[in-house]
């Protein structure tokens, strides 16, 4: 019979000391958890399609993660830009939808009513005035 070992936890945050390559521009994190990202996912897919396509093509041509950092950062910047626009123009509707997802195991079917309200706002305020193309 083997002896059980107790788990040890550290209270320090790990920060990777390795610097980014000099040729890669800095980009902020999206700053959203999974529920807001899932709520905005269809709009991110449409709005950021060219950047996401470039990133995926790059990943297919070379499996080295460093090879596609520039393309990945462009896709991240696009998502940040869209989330900012969603918050500025449809913040209340966006919050209601992602909070519903958060409270319902991130299941879309449970949040159709706030999703419809959110989609209506996006199409009226962003698509109609060509801020967002879907």
N, CA, C and O atoms as a DFTB+ gen file, in Angstrom:
536 C
 N C O
     1  1       0.852      -1.171       0.000
     2  2       0.000       0.000       0.000
     3  2       0.899       1.235       0.000
     4  3       1.873       1.295       0.750
     5  1       0.573       2.217      -0.838
     6  2       1.412       3.405      -0.924
     7  2       0.920       4.487       0.036
     8  3      -0.269       4.587       0.338
     9  1       1.852       5.273       0.493
    10  2       1.509       6.365       1.412
    11  2       0.935       7.518       0.600
    12  3       1.424       7.826      -0.486
    13  1      -0.099       8.148       1.132
    14  2      -0.694       9.291       0.443
    15  2       0.111      10.545       0.749
    16  3       0.541      10.779       1.879
    17  1       0.294      11.318      -0.267
    18  2       1.036      12.562      -0.109
    19  2       0.048      13.715      -0.108
    20  3      -0.842      13.777      -0.956
    21  1       0.201      14.619       0.835
    22  2      -0.680      15.776       0.892
    23  2      -0.278      16.799      -0.164
    24  3       0.898      16.962      -0.490
    25  1      -1.272      17.468      -0.675
    26  2      -1.020      18.499      -1.677
    27  2      -0.430      19.736      -1.015
    28  3      -0.804      20.109       0.097
    29  1       0.491      20.354      -1.721
    30  2       1.049      21.618      -1.231
    31  2       0.678      22.705      -2.226
    32  3       0.810      22.542      -3.439
    33  1       0.218      23.797      -1.685
    34  2      -0.177      24.918      -2.522
    35  2       0.701      26.108      -2.192
    36  3       1.025      26.368      -1.033
    37  1       1.075      26.819      -3.235
    38  2       1.836      28.047      -3.011
    39  2       0.886      29.220      -3.166
    40  3      -0.122      29.130      -3.867
    41  1       1.203      30.283      -2.528
    42  2       0.352      31.466      -2.607
    43  2       0.991      32.542      -3.470
    44  3       0.636      33.717      -3.377
    45  1       1.923      32.138      -4.297
    46  2       2.562      33.114      -5.170
    47  2       2.031      32.947      -6.585
    48  3       1.749      31.835      -7.031
    49  1       1.903      34.042      -7.264
    50  2       1.420      34.060      -8.634
    51  2       2.606      33.767      -9.565
    52  3       3.673      34.365      -9.425
    53  1       2.412      32.853     -10.506
    54  2       3.482      32.549     -11.451
    55  2       3.482      33.584     -12.564
    56  3       2.447      33.855     -13.172
    57  1       4.628      34.150     -12.822
    58  2       4.808      35.074     -13.933
    59  2       5.970      34.540     -14.763
    60  3       7.081      34.373     -14.260
    61  1       5.706      34.280     -16.015
    62  2       6.741      33.755     -16.903
    63  2       7.770      34.857     -17.156
    64  3       7.426      35.910     -17.693
    65  1       9.034      34.623     -16.773
    66  2      10.057      35.664     -16.927
    67  2      10.581      35.806     -18.355
    68  3      11.327      36.740     -18.646
    69  1      10.204      34.901     -19.238
    70  2      10.714      34.928     -20.599
    71  2      10.134      36.124     -21.345
    72  3       8.913      36.244     -21.449
    73  1      10.976      37.005     -21.862
    74  2      10.453      38.165     -22.596
    75  2       9.915      37.739     -23.960
    76  3      10.351      36.742     -24.535
    77  1       8.965      38.511     -24.457
    78  2       8.461      38.258     -25.800
    79  2       9.547      38.618     -26.804
    80  3      10.402      39.459     -26.524
    81  1       9.516      37.989     -27.965
    82  2      10.470      38.391     -28.997
    83  2      10.290      39.871     -29.323
    84  3       9.170      40.383     -29.297
    85  1      11.366      40.545     -29.623
    86  2      11.333      41.985     -29.879
    87  2      10.452      42.400     -31.034
    88  3       9.974      43.534     -31.067
    89  1      10.224      41.507     -31.984
    90  2       9.437      41.861     -33.156
    91  2       7.935      41.755     -32.932
    92  3       7.156      42.086     -33.826
    93  1       7.512      41.301     -31.752
    94  2       6.097      41.097     -31.487
    95  2       5.536      42.280     -30.697
    96  3       6.012      42.579     -29.602
    97  1       4.526      42.952     -31.252
    98  2       3.948      44.089     -30.534
    99  2       3.178      43.632     -29.307
   100  3       2.605      42.542     -29.291
   101  1       3.168      44.478     -28.275
   102  2       2.417      44.168     -27.057
   103  2       0.932      44.341     -27.325
   104  3       0.526      45.222     -28.083
   105  1       0.134      43.503     -26.704
   106  2      -1.311      43.626     -26.801
   107  2      -1.903      43.317     -25.434
   108  3      -1.434      42.423     -24.730
   109  1      -2.933      44.063     -25.069
   110  2      -3.610      43.817     -23.799
   111  2      -4.407      42.521     -23.890
   112  3      -4.692      42.022     -24.979
   113  1      -4.757      41.995     -22.733
   114  2      -5.647      40.844     -22.680
   115  2      -7.059      41.320     -23.001
   116  3      -7.371      42.502     -22.856
   117  1      -7.904      40.401     -23.436
   118  2      -9.281      40.760     -23.751
   119  2      -9.987      41.268     -22.499
   120  3     -10.798      42.191     -22.580
   121  1      -9.696      40.688     -21.362
   122  2     -10.277      41.166     -20.116
   123  2     -11.714      40.745     -19.915
   124  3     -12.486      41.453     -19.269
   125  1     -12.081      39.602     -20.461
   126  2     -13.442      39.092     -20.298
   127  2     -13.360      37.608     -19.963
   128  3     -12.469      36.896     -20.425
   129  1     -14.305      37.163     -19.152
   130  2     -14.365      35.746     -18.819
   131  2     -15.123      35.000     -19.916
   132  3     -15.510      35.593     -20.923
   133  1     -15.328      33.719     -19.719
   134  2     -15.933      32.906     -20.768
   135  2     -17.369      33.306     -21.096
   136  3     -17.760      33.235     -22.261
   137  1     -18.161      33.716     -20.126
   138  2     -19.564      34.063     -20.409
   139  2     -19.689      35.280     -21.339
   140  3     -20.418      35.196     -22.327
   141  1     -19.010      36.408     -21.070
   142  2     -19.092      37.521     -22.030
   143  2     -18.526      37.153     -23.403
   144  3     -19.047      37.595     -24.427
   145  1     -17.469      36.351     -23.428
   146  2     -16.908      35.948     -24.723
   147  2     -17.884      35.062     -25.490
   148  3     -18.015      35.184     -26.707
   149  1     -18.567      34.172     -24.774
   150  2     -19.548      33.315     -25.439
   151  2     -20.727      34.149     -25.917
   152  3     -21.241      33.923     -27.012
   153  1     -21.157      35.105     -25.112
   154  2     -22.257      35.988     -25.496
   155  2     -21.928      36.742     -26.785
   156  3     -22.783      36.890     -27.658
   157  1     -20.707      37.208     -26.898
   158  2     -20.290      37.991     -28.067
   159  2     -19.712      37.137     -29.187
   160  3     -19.312      37.673     -30.221
   161  1     -19.659      35.836     -29.007
   162  2     -18.917      34.968     -29.921
   163  2     -19.360      35.063     -31.377
   164  3     -18.517      35.074     -32.275
   165  1     -20.667      35.132     -31.627
   166  2     -21.126      35.199     -33.015
   167  2     -20.708      36.515     -33.660
   168  3     -20.352      36.554     -34.837
   169  1     -20.754      37.588     -32.880
   170  2     -20.346      38.893     -33.412
   171  2     -18.831      38.969     -33.581
   172  3     -18.341      39.555     -34.547
   173  1     -18.087      38.378     -32.645
   174  2     -16.622      38.329     -32.792
   175  2     -16.263      37.555     -34.057
   176  3     -15.378      37.959     -34.811
   177  1     -16.955      36.440     -34.283
   178  2     -16.696      35.636     -35.476
   179  2     -16.894      36.418     -36.759
   180  3     -16.104      36.290     -37.695
   181  1     -17.946      37.230     -36.812
   182  2     -18.226      38.007     -38.021
   183  2     -17.302      39.215     -38.136
   184  3     -16.726      39.467     -39.194
   185  1     -17.165      39.955     -37.044
   186  2     -16.403      41.206     -37.054
   187  2     -14.906      40.958     -37.245
   188  3     -14.233      41.727     -37.931
   189  1     -14.391      39.906     -36.653
   190  2     -12.943      39.635     -36.666
   191  2     -12.558      38.540     -37.654
   192  3     -11.450      38.008     -37.581
   193  1     -13.446      38.201     -38.567
   194  2     -13.197      37.093     -39.497
   195  2     -11.864      37.201     -40.242
   196  3     -11.128      36.215     -40.286
   197  1     -11.524      38.336     -40.820
   198  2     -10.248      38.388     -41.554
   199  2      -9.036      38.095     -40.659
   200  3      -8.109      37.404     -41.080
   201  1      -9.043      38.616     -39.433
   202  2      -7.917      38.399     -38.514
   203  2      -7.880      36.949     -38.025
   204  3      -6.812      36.346     -37.917
   205  1      -9.055      36.405     -37.733
   206  2      -9.110      35.012     -37.291
   207  2      -8.688      34.063     -38.409
   208  3      -7.991      33.079     -38.166
   209  1      -9.118      34.367     -39.649
   210  2      -8.718      33.536     -40.790
   211  2      -7.207      33.572     -40.992
   212  3      -6.585      32.535     -41.222
   213  1      -6.608      34.776     -40.907
   214  2      -5.151      34.895     -41.037
   215  2      -4.434      34.078     -39.962
   216  3      -3.453      33.390     -40.242
   217  1      -4.934      34.161     -38.740
   218  2      -4.327      33.427     -37.634
   219  2      -4.406      31.919     -37.876
   220  3      -3.419      31.209     -37.684
   221  1      -5.558      31.435     -38.289
   222  2      -5.717      29.994     -38.506
   223  2      -4.875      29.521     -39.697
   224  3      -4.304      28.431     -39.649
   225  1      -4.793      30.314     -40.750
   226  2      -3.934      29.954     -41.886
   227  2      -2.473      29.890     -41.458
   228  3      -1.742      28.984     -41.857
   229  1      -2.055      30.849     -40.650
   230  2      -0.688      30.864     -40.138
   231  2      -0.414      29.617     -39.309
   232  3       0.627      28.978     -39.463
   233  1      -1.359      29.269     -38.423
   234  2      -1.181      28.079     -37.577
   235  2      -1.101      26.813     -38.418
   236  3      -0.388      25.875     -38.061
   237  1      -1.826      26.779     -39.533
   238  2      -1.786      25.599     -40.402
   239  2      -0.475      25.484     -41.159
   240  3      -0.046      24.376     -41.482
   241  1       0.169      26.606     -41.446
   242  2       1.413      26.544     -42.210
   243  2       2.634      26.260     -41.343
   244  3       3.645      25.761     -41.838
   245  1       2.545      26.577     -40.042
   246  2       3.694      26.345     -39.177
   247  2       3.184      26.092     -37.760
   248  3       2.433      26.900     -37.212
   249  1       3.584      24.990     -37.179
   250  2       3.082      24.598     -35.860
   251  2       3.847      25.263     -34.716
   252  3       3.550      24.999     -33.551
   253  1       4.811      26.107     -35.017
   254  2       5.579      26.809     -33.991
   255  2       4.734      27.962     -33.445
   256  3       4.363      28.853     -34.209
   257  1       4.416      27.973     -32.141
   258  2       3.555      29.027     -31.590
   259  2       4.096      30.442     -31.809
   260  3       3.318      31.380     -31.984
   261  1       5.400      30.600     -31.801
   262  2       5.996      31.924     -31.974
   263  2       5.780      32.464     -33.380
   264  3       5.781      33.678     -33.586
   265  1       5.596      31.584     -34.336
   266  2       5.448      31.969     -35.735
   267  2       4.213      32.852     -35.965
   268  3       4.224      33.702     -36.856
   269  1       3.163      32.661     -35.181
   270  2       1.890      33.343     -35.432
   271  2       1.513      34.365     -34.365
   272  3       0.341      34.722     -34.248
   273  1       2.474      34.840     -33.591
   274  2       2.164      35.792     -32.527
   275  2       1.564      37.091     -33.066
   276  3       0.630      37.629     -32.471
   277  1       2.082      37.595     -34.169
   278  2       1.551      38.842     -34.725
   279  2       0.093      38.687     -35.148
   280  3      -0.738      39.549     -34.863
   281  1      -0.209      37.588     -35.827
   282  2      -1.580      37.343     -36.263
   283  2      -2.509      37.154     -35.066
   284  3      -3.646      37.626     -35.079
   285  1      -2.026      36.467     -34.037
   286  2      -2.818      36.261     -32.831
   287  2      -3.113      37.561     -32.119
   288  3      -4.212      37.757     -31.600
   289  1      -2.137      38.449     -32.092
   290  2      -2.338      39.742     -31.444
   291  2      -3.340      40.602     -32.215
   292  3      -4.115      41.345     -31.612
   293  1      -3.324      40.505     -33.527
   294  2      -4.311      41.248     -34.322
   295  2      -5.721      40.731     -34.032
   296  3      -6.655      41.524     -33.908
   297  1      -5.882      39.427     -33.926
   298  2      -7.191      38.842     -33.606
   299  2      -7.638      39.281     -32.210
   300  3      -8.812      39.585     -32.000
   301  1      -6.707      39.314     -31.260
   302  2      -7.036      39.740     -29.896
   303  2      -7.442      41.206     -29.875
   304  3      -8.422      41.564     -29.221
   305  1      -6.708      42.057     -30.577
   306  2      -7.055      43.488     -30.629
   307  2      -8.442      43.690     -31.228
   308  3      -9.197      44.553     -30.780
   309  1      -8.774      42.897     -32.237
   310  2     -10.087      43.000     -32.863
   311  2     -11.178      42.636     -31.857
   312  3     -12.189      43.334     -31.770
   313  1     -10.993      41.565     -31.103
   314  2     -11.980      41.157     -30.102
   315  2     -12.125      42.222     -29.024
   316  3     -13.238      42.513     -28.586
   317  1     -11.012      42.804     -28.593
   318  2     -11.055      43.882     -27.595
   319  2     -11.859      45.064     -28.134
   320  3     -12.684      45.638     -27.423
   321  1     -11.615      45.421     -29.383
   322  2     -12.322      46.541     -30.014
   323  2     -13.823      46.271     -30.063
   324  3     -14.624      47.151     -29.748
   325  1     -14.198      45.077     -30.452
   326  2     -15.619      44.753     -30.541
   327  2     -16.273      44.756     -29.162
   328  3     -17.366      45.302     -29.008
   329  1     -15.642      44.171     -28.173
   330  2     -16.239      44.140     -26.831
   331  2     -16.415      45.568     -26.307
   332  3     -17.418      45.871     -25.661
   333  1     -15.452      46.436     -26.581
   334  2     -15.581      47.843     -26.187
   335  2     -16.805      48.465     -26.858
   336  3     -17.573      49.169     -26.201
   337  1     -17.000      48.219     -28.154
   338  2     -18.151      48.759     -28.882
   339  2     -19.465      48.188     -28.357
   340  3     -20.459      48.905     -28.248
   341  1     -19.464      46.897     -28.034
   342  2     -20.680      46.291     -27.484
   343  2     -21.034      46.933     -26.146
   344  3     -22.197      47.242     -25.887
   345  1     -20.025      47.130     -25.297
   346  2     -20.273      47.740     -23.979
   347  2     -20.759      49.187     -24.121
   348  3     -21.652      49.613     -23.389
   349  1     -20.181      49.936     -25.051
   350  2     -20.560      51.344     -25.233
   351  2     -21.967      51.498     -25.795
   352  3     -22.692      52.415     -25.408
   353  1     -22.358      50.610     -26.701
   354  2     -23.621      50.783     -27.415
   355  2     -24.762      49.918     -26.894
   356  3     -25.924      50.316     -26.987
   357  1     -24.457      48.757     -26.354
   358  2     -25.488      47.820     -25.894
   359  2     -25.094      47.198     -24.557
   360  3     -25.317      46.008     -24.330
   361  1     -24.518      47.994     -23.686
   362  2     -23.978      47.480     -22.428
   363  2     -24.982      46.746     -21.565
   364  3     -24.690      45.663     -21.058
   365  1     -26.167      47.324     -21.391
   366  2     -27.191      46.723     -20.531
   367  2     -27.643      45.373     -21.109
   368  3     -27.776      44.396     -20.371
   369  1     -27.875      45.322     -22.405
   370  2     -28.333      44.099     -23.063
   371  2     -27.234      43.032     -23.065
   372  3     -27.498      41.849     -22.854
   373  1     -26.003      43.475     -23.308
   374  2     -24.848      42.562     -23.292
   375  2     -24.682      41.951     -21.904
   376  3     -24.516      40.739     -21.769
   377  1     -24.727      42.793     -20.874
   378  2     -24.593      42.309     -19.498
   379  2     -25.694      41.316     -19.147
   380  3     -25.427      40.283     -18.534
   381  1     -26.935      41.626     -19.535
   382  2     -28.053      40.727     -19.223
   383  2     -27.851      39.365     -19.880
   384  3     -28.127      38.330     -19.274
   385  1     -27.368      39.370     -21.121
   386  2     -27.197      38.095     -21.820
   387  2     -26.058      37.281     -21.229
   388  3     -26.229      36.093     -20.957
   389  1     -24.896      37.898     -21.024
   390  2     -23.781      37.083     -20.525
   391  2     -24.019      36.650     -19.083
   392  3     -23.575      35.574     -18.682
   393  1     -24.717      37.475     -18.294
   394  2     -25.021      37.051     -16.919
   395  2     -26.011      35.891     -16.914
   396  3     -25.926      35.011     -16.056
   397  1     -26.937      35.880     -17.851
   398  2     -27.842      34.741     -17.989
   399  2     -27.036      33.485     -18.332
   400  3     -27.264      32.424     -17.750
   401  1     -26.104      33.601     -19.266
   402  2     -25.255      32.452     -19.609
   403  2     -24.469      31.981     -18.394
   404  3     -24.356      30.782     -18.141
   405  1     -23.933      32.927     -17.652
   406  2     -23.148      32.604     -16.454
   407  2     -23.985      31.830     -15.439
   408  3     -23.489      30.907     -14.793
   409  1     -25.245      32.205     -15.303
   410  2     -26.119      31.581     -14.308
   411  2     -26.809      30.314     -14.802
   412  3     -27.477      29.632     -14.024
   413  1     -26.655      29.992     -16.083
   414  2     -27.336      28.827     -16.660
   415  2     -26.361      27.892     -17.362
   416  3     -26.642      27.383     -18.447
   417  1     -25.215      27.672     -16.730
   418  2     -24.231      26.720     -17.231
   419  2     -23.813      27.007     -18.673
   420  3     -23.442      26.099     -19.417
   421  1     -23.880      28.276     -19.052
   422  2     -23.483      28.757     -20.373
   423  2     -24.240      28.073     -21.511
   424  3     -23.686      27.817     -22.580
   425  1     -25.495      27.787     -21.261
   426  2     -26.359      27.167     -22.270
   427  2     -27.157      28.255     -22.990
   428  3     -27.900      29.005     -22.356
   429  1     -27.004      28.340     -24.303
   430  2     -27.721      29.359     -25.072
   431  2     -29.232      29.192     -24.969
   432  3     -29.959      30.181     -24.872
   433  1     -29.712      27.949     -24.988
   434  2     -31.156      27.731     -25.015
   435  2     -31.856      28.339     -23.799
   436  3     -33.021      28.725     -23.887
   437  1     -31.163      28.426     -22.675
   438  2     -31.759      28.972     -21.458
   439  2     -31.819      30.497     -21.479
   440  3     -32.449      31.104     -20.613
   441  1     -31.169      31.120     -22.461
   442  2     -31.033      32.587     -22.464
   443  2     -31.508      33.208     -23.768
   444  3     -30.979      34.234     -24.196
   445  1     -32.494      32.602     -24.397
   446  2     -32.955      33.113     -25.698
   447  2     -33.579      34.507     -25.603
   448  3     -33.394      35.323     -26.506
   449  1     -34.306      34.790     -24.536
   450  2     -34.963      36.094     -24.416
   451  2     -33.932      37.224     -24.307
   452  3     -34.007      38.176     -25.083
   453  1     -32.964      37.155     -23.368
   454  2     -31.958      38.223     -23.348
   455  2     -31.071      38.218     -24.601
   456  3     -30.546      39.261     -24.994
   457  1     -30.904      37.049     -25.226
   458  2     -30.123      36.983     -26.467
   459  2     -30.826      37.760     -27.576
   460  3     -30.186      38.490     -28.333
   461  1     -32.136      37.599     -27.667
   462  2     -32.899      38.320     -28.698
   463  2     -32.799      39.827     -28.477
   464  3     -32.611      40.586     -29.427
   465  1     -32.924      40.254     -27.227
   466  2     -32.815      41.681     -26.908
   467  2     -31.422      42.204     -27.247
   468  3     -31.285      43.290     -27.811
   469  1     -30.406      41.447     -26.908
   470  2     -29.015      41.826     -27.200
   471  2     -28.789      41.896     -28.706
   472  3     -28.233      42.874     -29.205
   473  1     -29.216      40.865     -29.433
   474  2     -29.041      40.849     -30.889
   475  2     -29.761      42.022     -31.545
   476  3     -29.222      42.656     -32.452
   477  1     -30.970      42.309     -31.090
   478  2     -31.723      43.438     -31.648
   479  2     -30.959      44.740     -31.450
   480  3     -30.853      45.550     -32.370
   481  1     -30.429      44.939     -30.254
   482  2     -29.648      46.149     -29.978
   483  2     -28.432      46.238     -30.895
   484  3     -28.163      47.292     -31.472
   485  1     -27.700      45.136     -31.028
   486  2     -26.496      45.139     -31.865
   487  2     -26.860      45.459     -33.309
   488  3     -26.198      46.274     -33.951
   489  1     -27.903      44.825     -33.819
   490  2     -28.271      45.074     -35.212
   491  2     -28.787      46.495     -35.420
   492  3     -28.539      47.090     -36.468
   493  1     -29.496      47.045     -34.444
   494  2     -29.996      48.413     -34.580
   495  2     -28.911      49.459     -34.416
   496  3     -28.888      50.446     -35.151
   497  1     -28.013      49.260     -33.462
   498  2     -27.033      50.305     -33.145
   499  2     -25.676      50.125     -33.812
   500  3     -24.958      51.105     -34.012
   501  1     -25.309      48.897     -34.159
   502  2     -23.970      48.690     -34.721
   503  2     -23.996      48.263     -36.181
   504  3     -23.208      48.770     -36.980
   505  1     -24.865      47.363     -36.539
   506  2     -24.892      46.883     -37.917
   507  2     -25.514      47.925     -38.831
   508  3     -24.999      48.193     -39.917
   509  1     -26.608      48.506     -38.399
   510  2     -27.320      49.455     -39.236
   511  2     -26.457      50.663     -39.588
   512  3     -26.574      51.201     -40.689
   513  1     -25.593      51.098     -38.674
   514  2     -24.743      52.261     -38.968
   515  2     -23.324      51.836     -39.379
   516  3     -22.384      52.629     -39.332
   517  1     -23.197      50.573     -39.779
   518  2     -21.943      50.035     -40.343
   519  2     -20.755      50.067     -39.402
   520  3     -19.617      50.150     -39.864
   521  1     -20.978      50.005     -38.103
   522  2     -19.857      49.828     -37.169
   523  2     -19.471      48.360     -37.165
   524  3     -18.306      48.010     -36.975
   525  1     -20.460      47.507     -37.377
   526  2     -20.248      46.064     -37.347
   527  2     -20.875      45.480     -38.578
   528  3     -22.023      45.794     -38.895
   529  1     -20.156      44.639     -39.281
   530  2     -20.679      43.968     -40.455
   531  2     -20.832      42.499     -40.133
   532  3     -19.868      41.836     -39.750
   533  1     -22.025      41.996     -40.285
   534  2     -22.284      40.565     -40.041
   535  2     -22.679      39.883     -41.319
   536  3     -22.938      38.679     -41.321
